[in-house]
Amino acid sequence: MSMERTRHIHYRRRRVSSVLLGAWRRLWPVLRQVIGWICIGLGLLGLALPVLQGILLLAIGIALVGRRHWLIRWTSVQIKLLLRRWAALETPVIGPAGRLALRAQHEISRQRRRLHWWYIERRARMRQCEEESDHT
């Protein structure tokens, strides 16, 4: 017997993992939309039913589907227009509630923009640090 070492090469394992990864990359965008719309549907039910967490499921669904989807964007614009109409009313209950809701919506939008800018700057700083560490 020879004392020669043999190498174990796992061709099949690499091929299976790359096939699974490719299938996941093709399947995930569709699966994400389906799961997102299911969460949105359950979230809408949850607004009326006390058992489900409606707002949480809506937030998860919108995050999965994406804020750039035409229906979500249209709904967002319609809600903003509704808040502006309510804020313009002179009635003693709806007018102040509409102005309060409109101010809250403006503040949420402002904080969301600031968080997005912070994230972009942070990502740029991290890339810059990685490039500096690669060059040294």
Secondary structure, DSSP 8 states (H G I E B T S, - for coil): ----------HHHHHHHHHHHHHHHHHHHHHHHHHHHHHHHHHHHHHH-SSS-HHHHHHHHHHHH-TTSHHHHHHHHHHHHHHHHHHH--STTHHHHHHHHHHHHHHHHHHHHHHHHHHHHHHHHHHHHHHHHHH-
